[in-house]
Amino acid sequence: MASKFLIFSLLVSSQVLTSTLADETGFVGTVNPKELGLHKTRKFSHFKFFFHERFTGSNATAVTIVPPIPKYNATSFGLVGITDNALTVGSDPNTKVVGRIEGLYAGTSQTEFNVLLVVNFVLTEGKYNGSSIAVLGRNRISLKVRELPVIGGSGVFKFARGYAETSTLYFDADRSAIEYNIYVSHY
């Protein structure tokens, strides 16, 4: 019984201290979750997108900013690039565009072709117009299907969590086509 009282006292003291510190700092405060829409029921959505990268030419959509370290050309270790591609609803690049994938990637493995991927899926259609889903993680290119975490979002995807499955439809020196299935929990 005494230990329960001690734990309760510590929790109350912690809350009082946090509230006091918020007042002293001027930049921390409490938030009513309802004001952020967090009282709503969480939804689970599945999005399927495709994008087509072009690595060469005057209209390249994925551009190397820093080339790989020469001794690691086979794994692209050290490479840093940026990407801005149309998101389509089908695997044909001429299907309907519903947004863009914007972000950066970096070769992070000395032993295999992996990239650290940091991208936003910026949507432009329907109730999702102006909202984005943020994905950040290790993209192990050698696997047929890779999983990356959804780390958040904006608009209707505030406080989003989930994961993305990605697979390469084709890849060569000039271009690639990628499929994404995003499973996201959001309010």
Phi, psi and chi 1 to 4 in degrees:
 res  aa     phi    psi   chi1   chi2   chi3   chi4
   1 MET       -  -42.1 -178.5   65.6  172.0      -
   2 ALA   -63.9  -36.6      -      -      -      -
   3 SER   -69.0  -35.7   64.4      -      -      -
   4 LYS   -64.6  -41.3  -71.8 -178.4 -177.3  178.4
   5 PHE   -64.6  -39.6  178.8   74.7      -      -
   6 LEU   -63.6  -44.6  178.1   60.7      -      -
   7 ILE   -62.8  -44.4  -68.7  171.5      -      -
   8 PHE   -61.1  -42.5  176.5   73.6      -      -
   9 SER   -63.4  -41.2  -62.9      -      -      -
  10 LEU   -63.9  -41.5  -71.9  172.1      -      -
  11 LEU   -63.7  -43.1  -70.8  172.2      -      -
  12 VAL   -64.9  -44.2  169.6      -      -      -
  13 SER   -61.3  -40.5  -61.2      -      -      -
  14 SER   -62.1  -42.9  171.5      -      -      -
  15 GLN   -65.1  -43.0  179.8   60.7   38.7      -
  16 VAL   -63.7  -43.3  169.8      -      -      -
  17 LEU   -62.8  -43.9 -178.8   59.0      -      -
  18 THR   -61.5  -44.4  -58.2      -      -      -
  19 SER   -63.7  -40.1  -62.5      -      -      -
  20 THR   -65.6  -44.0  -56.0      -      -      -
  21 LEU   -63.4  -35.9  -71.3  175.9      -      -
  22 ALA   -61.9  -40.2      -      -      -      -
  23 ASP   -69.1  -35.5  -65.3  -23.4      -      -
  24 GLU   -74.4  -35.4  -70.1  175.3    8.8      -
  25 THR   -81.3  -34.9   62.2      -      -      -
  26 GLY    83.1   -3.7      -      -      -      -
  27 PHE  -124.9    7.6   61.3   84.7      -      -
  28 VAL  -125.5  137.6  177.3      -      -      -
  29 GLY  -152.7  170.2      -      -      -      -
  30 THR   -87.6  157.6   58.1      -      -      -
  31 VAL  -130.6  139.7  175.6      -      -      -
  32 ASN   -84.0  116.2  179.2  -10.4      -      -
  33 PRO   -55.5  -31.0  -23.5   31.9      -      -
  34 LYS   -63.5  -33.2  -71.5 -178.1 -179.5 -180.0
  35 GLU   -65.0  -23.5  -68.3  175.2    4.9      -
  36 LEU   -96.5    3.0  -62.0  175.3      -      -
  37 GLY    82.3   15.2      -      -      -      -
  38 LEU   -84.7    3.1  -59.9 -179.5      -      -
  39 HIS   -86.6  -11.3   62.8  -71.8      -      -
  40 LYS   -74.3  161.4  -60.4  175.0 -173.8  173.4
  41 THR   -73.2  137.7  -56.5      -      -      -
  42 ARG   -68.1  141.4  -75.5 -172.4   83.8   74.7
  43 LYS  -108.6  154.1  -61.8  174.7 -172.6  122.9
  44 PHE  -121.8  121.5  -65.2   90.1      -      -
  45 SER  -125.0  151.4  -59.6      -      -      -
  46 HIS  -121.6  124.9  169.8 -134.7      -      -
  47 PHE  -116.8  138.4  -64.5   88.5      -      -
  48 LYS  -122.5  120.6 -174.7  173.4 -170.5  171.2
  49 PHE  -129.7  160.2  -57.7  117.5      -      -
  50 PHE  -132.0  149.8  -62.9   85.4      -      -
  51 PHE  -144.4  155.2   69.4   90.5      -      -
  52 HIS  -124.3  111.8  -59.3  -96.2      -      -
  53 GLU   -89.3  145.6  -64.3  176.6  -62.2      -
  54 ARG  -122.3  122.2  -69.7 -178.5  -53.6  -80.3
  55 PHE   -93.7  -15.0  -55.8  117.4      -      -
  56 THR  -130.3  170.5   59.3      -      -      -
  57 GLY    88.0  176.0      -      -      -      -
  58 SER   -74.6  -13.4   61.6      -      -      -
  59 ASN  -114.6   34.6 -131.1    4.9      -      -
  60 ALA   -60.6  141.5      -      -      -      -
  61 THR  -112.2   -8.0   60.7      -      -      -
  62 ALA  -133.7  117.4      -      -      -      -
  63 VAL  -124.3  132.2  179.8      -      -      -
  64 THR   -76.9  126.4  -62.8      -      -      -
  65 ILE   -95.8  -42.4  -56.6  -58.3      -      -
  66 VAL  -126.7  122.2  177.8      -      -      -
  67 PRO   -71.7  162.6   23.9  -29.7      -      -
  68 PRO   -64.6  157.9   17.4  -23.0      -      -
  69 ILE   -64.0  128.9  -61.9  168.2      -      -
  70 PRO   -48.5  -43.0  -29.6   36.5      -      -
  71 LYS   -70.1   -8.2   83.0  178.1 -152.8  177.6
  72 TYR  -116.3   27.7  -65.2  108.7      -      -
  73 ASN   -55.8  -35.0  -83.7  -24.3      -      -
  74 ALA   -66.8  -29.4      -      -      -      -
  75 THR  -107.4   -8.6   64.4      -      -      -
  76 SER    65.7   22.3  -67.6      -      -      -
  77 PHE   -60.4  128.7  179.3   65.7      -      -
  78 GLY    97.2  -14.5      -      -      -      -
  79 LEU   -64.6  139.1  170.9  128.9      -      -
  80 VAL  -132.2  130.5  177.2      -      -      -
  81 GLY  -142.5  167.2      -      -      -      -
  82 ILE  -124.4  158.0   57.0  172.1      -      -
  83 THR  -142.3  145.4 -172.0      -      -      -
  84 ASP  -150.5  100.9  178.6    8.9      -      -
  85 ASN  -128.1  148.9  -69.5  -76.5      -      -
  86 ALA   -69.9  138.8      -      -      -      -
  87 LEU   -95.2  127.2  -71.6  172.8      -      -
  88 THR  -117.2  161.5   62.2      -      -      -
  89 VAL   -84.5  -12.8  -64.7      -      -      -
  90 GLY  -131.1  169.0      -      -      -      -
  91 SER   -74.2  -17.0   59.1      -      -      -
  92 ASP   -79.5  128.3 -177.8  -34.0      -      -
  93 PRO   -62.0  -14.4   14.0  -20.6      -      -
  94 ASN   -91.3    4.0  -62.2  -45.6      -      -
  95 THR   -76.0  173.2   58.0      -      -      -
  96 LYS   -56.0  133.1 -177.8  178.1 -179.4  177.9
  97 VAL   -89.0  127.7  173.8      -      -      -
  98 VAL  -119.7    5.7  -66.1      -      -      -
  99 GLY   164.3 -161.5      -      -      -      -
 100 ARG  -138.6  153.1  -55.5 -151.7   57.3   83.4
 101 ILE  -112.0  120.1 -178.7  171.9      -      -
 102 GLU  -125.8  135.8  -57.4  169.9  -17.5      -
 103 GLY   170.8 -160.1      -      -      -      -
 104 LEU  -138.8  161.5   39.3  109.3      -      -
 105 TYR  -142.3  152.7   51.8   90.9      -      -
 106 ALA  -144.1  136.8      -      -      -      -
 107 GLY   -73.8  117.9      -      -      -      -
 108 THR  -119.3    4.2   55.6      -      -      -
 109 SER  -121.8  136.8  175.2      -      -      -
 110 GLN   -83.1  -16.3  -64.6  177.9   16.7      -
 111 THR  -112.3  -17.0   58.8      -      -      -
 112 GLU  -149.8  164.6   57.8 -174.7  -23.5      -
 113 PHE   -81.7   91.4 -176.6   35.1      -      -
 114 ASN  -124.1  150.1  -67.0  -29.1      -      -
 115 VAL  -130.2  145.9  -65.7      -      -      -
 116 LEU   -84.0  123.0  170.1   65.0      -      -
 117 LEU  -112.9  129.2 -169.8   62.7      -      -
 118 VAL  -129.2  103.4 -177.8      -      -      -
 119 VAL  -138.9  153.4  -69.1      -      -      -
 120 ASN  -114.2  130.7  -76.6  -51.0      -      -
 121 PHE   -92.7  102.8  -71.0   80.9      -      -
 122 VAL   -96.2  114.0 -178.1      -      -      -
 123 LEU   -95.0  147.5  -55.6  180.0      -      -
 124 THR  -129.5   10.0   56.7      -      -      -
 125 GLU  -120.2  142.0  -73.2  -67.8  -46.0      -
 126 GLY    56.5 -143.7      -      -      -      -
 127 LYS   -68.2  -12.3   70.6  179.2 -177.8  179.4
 128 TYR   -90.3   -5.8  -56.1  109.1      -      -
 129 ASN   -54.3  123.6 -175.2   21.8      -      -
 130 GLY    89.6   -6.5      -      -      -      -
 131 SER   -94.2  157.3  -62.3      -      -      -
 132 SER  -140.8  155.5   65.5      -      -      -
 133 ILE  -119.0  126.5  -60.2  169.7      -      -
 134 ALA   -99.9  130.0      -      -      -      -
 135 VAL  -123.8  134.0  172.3      -      -      -
 136 LEU  -144.5  126.9  179.2  142.0      -      -
 137 GLY   171.5 -178.0      -      -      -      -
 138 ARG   -83.9  122.0 -179.5  179.0 -172.2 -127.1
 139 ASN  -107.2   98.9 -167.8   -8.5      -      -
 140 ARG   -84.7   91.1 -164.8  168.9  168.4 -159.9
 141 ILE   -57.3  -27.4  -53.1  -62.7      -      -
 142 SER   -69.2  -17.4   62.9      -      -      -
 143 LEU   -84.9  145.4  -62.6  177.4      -      -
 144 LYS   -63.5  -47.3 -179.1  176.6  167.1   76.5
 145 VAL  -122.5  127.5  176.8      -      -      -
 146 ARG  -113.7  149.2  -71.9   93.2   60.1 -167.5
 147 GLU  -112.7  135.4  -71.1 -175.0    3.5      -
 148 LEU  -132.1  146.1  -62.8  115.8      -      -
 149 PRO   -78.8  141.3   20.9  -25.8      -      -
 150 VAL   -85.5  122.0  168.9      -      -      -
 151 ILE  -104.9   -3.9   61.7  165.3      -      -
 152 GLY   161.4 -162.3      -      -      -      -
 153 GLY  -179.8 -174.6      -      -      -      -
 154 SER  -136.6  169.6   66.7      -      -      -
 155 GLY    64.4 -127.1      -      -      -      -
 156 VAL   -70.4   -6.9  -61.1      -      -      -
 157 PHE  -105.3   22.0  -59.7  111.7      -      -
 158 LYS   -57.4  137.1  -70.4 -179.4 -171.7  126.8
 159 PHE    62.0   27.3  -63.9   98.2      -      -
 160 ALA   -69.0  147.9      -      -      -      -
 161 ARG  -143.5  154.3  -68.0  -71.4  177.5  -98.1
 162 GLY   158.8 -152.3      -      -      -      -
 163 TYR  -151.9  160.6   73.6  100.4      -      -
 164 ALA  -120.9  138.1      -      -      -      -
 165 GLU  -106.5  130.1  -70.9 -178.2  -12.4      -
 166 THR  -127.5  145.7 -177.2      -      -      -
 167 SER  -144.4  147.6   57.2      -      -      -
 168 THR   -91.6  124.5  -56.7      -      -      -
 169 LEU   -81.5  -42.7  -57.1  177.4      -      -
 170 TYR  -157.8  157.0   63.0   82.4      -      -
 171 PHE  -154.2  126.5 -180.0   86.1      -      -
 172 ASP  -144.7 -171.6   63.5   33.8      -      -
 173 ALA   -65.9  -23.5      -      -      -      -
 174 ASP  -102.0  -27.2  -64.0  -37.0      -      -
 175 ARG  -161.0  168.4   61.0 -164.5  178.9  108.1
 176 SER  -151.7  161.9   73.9      -      -      -
 177 ALA  -130.2  130.9      -      -      -      -
 178 ILE  -126.9  139.8  -49.5  -67.7      -      -
 179 GLU  -108.6  137.2  176.9 -178.8  -22.5      -
 180 TYR  -124.3  131.4  -93.5   89.1      -      -
 181 ASN  -116.1  115.6  -77.4  -78.5      -      -
 182 ILE  -110.2  125.2  -59.3  175.3      -      -
 183 TYR  -110.8  114.7  -59.0   90.3      -      -
 184 VAL  -133.7  137.1   62.4      -      -      -
 185 SER  -101.1  128.5  166.8      -      -      -
 186 HIS  -153.4  168.7   59.1   97.9      -      -
 187 TYR   -90.2      -  -72.7   96.6      -      -
